Amino acid sequence: MLGVQHAFLRRLDTEHVVRPARSDGGQRRYSRDEIDQIERVTSLVGEGMSLASIRRIAELEDEVERLRDALDRSEGHTGG
């Protein structure tokens, strides 16, 4: 489906880039969001980025999203 090797998916999990849920049998179960993340990671790797760099970018994007949400809630409480 994604056109990537199983070893690449294992590495994404090991490097904490994409952390899928597991079935009772231990198989990885990817959500639609995680599949989208893998597609993005694959593209960035193709551009020459390391997994460590990609993980850091994802962490920073998550932080920006949390801060935006907090700002939106704050502005909603102040009437702005």
C-alpha positions as CSV (number, residue, x, y, z in Angstrom):
1,M,0.0,0.0,0.0
2,L,2.8,2.5,0.9
3,G,5.5,1.0,-1.3
4,V,8.0,0.8,1.6
5,Q,9.9,-2.2,3.1
6,H,8.8,-3.8,6.4
7,A,12.2,-3.0,7.7
8,F,11.6,0.7,7.1
9,L,8.3,0.6,9.0
10,R,10.0,-1.2,11.9
11,R,12.7,1.5,11.9
12,L,10.1,4.2,12.1
13,D,8.7,2.5,15.1
14,T,12.1,2.0,16.7
15,E,13.1,5.6,16.1
16,H,9.8,6.8,17.6
17,V,8.9,8.6,14.3
18,V,5.6,6.7,13.9
19,R,4.2,4.7,16.8
20,P,1.4,2.4,15.6
21,A,-0.9,0.4,17.9
22,R,-0.4,-3.3,18.2
23,S,-2.8,-6.2,17.8
24,D,-3.0,-9.0,20.4
25,G,-0.6,-10.9,18.2
26,G,1.9,-8.0,18.1
27,Q,1.3,-6.9,14.5
28,R,1.4,-3.1,13.9
29,R,-1.9,-1.5,13.2
30,Y,-1.7,1.9,11.5
31,S,-4.4,4.6,11.7
32,R,-5.2,6.8,8.7
33,D,-3.2,9.6,10.3
34,E,-0.2,7.3,10.8
35,I,-0.3,6.2,7.2
36,D,-0.3,9.9,6.2
37,Q,2.7,10.5,8.5
38,I,4.5,7.5,6.8
39,E,3.9,9.0,3.4
40,R,5.2,12.4,4.6
41,V,8.3,10.7,6.2
42,T,9.0,8.8,3.0
43,S,8.9,12.0,1.0
44,L,11.3,13.8,3.5
45,V,13.7,10.8,3.5
46,G,13.6,11.0,-0.3
47,E,14.8,14.6,0.0
48,G,17.7,13.5,2.1
49,M,16.5,14.2,5.6
50,S,17.5,11.8,8.5
51,L,14.9,10.1,10.7
52,A,16.1,12.1,13.7
53,S,15.5,15.4,11.8
54,I,12.1,14.2,10.7
55,R,11.2,13.2,14.3
56,R,12.3,16.6,15.6
57,I,10.2,18.4,12.9
58,A,7.2,16.4,13.9
59,E,7.7,17.2,17.6
60,L,8.0,20.9,16.8
61,E,4.9,20.8,14.6
62,D,3.0,19.1,17.4
63,E,4.2,21.8,19.9
64,V,3.1,24.6,17.5
65,E,-0.4,23.0,17.2
66,R,-0.7,22.7,21.0
67,L,0.3,26.3,21.4
68,R,-2.1,27.4,18.8
69,D,-4.9,25.5,20.5
70,A,-4.0,27.1,23.9
71,L,-3.9,30.5,22.3
72,D,-7.3,29.9,20.7
73,R,-8.8,28.9,24.1
74,S,-7.2,31.9,25.8
75,E,-8.5,34.3,23.2
76,G,-11.9,32.7,23.6
77,H,-11.9,33.4,27.3
78,T,-10.8,37.0,27.0
79,G,-13.4,37.8,24.4
80,G,-10.7,38.5,21.7
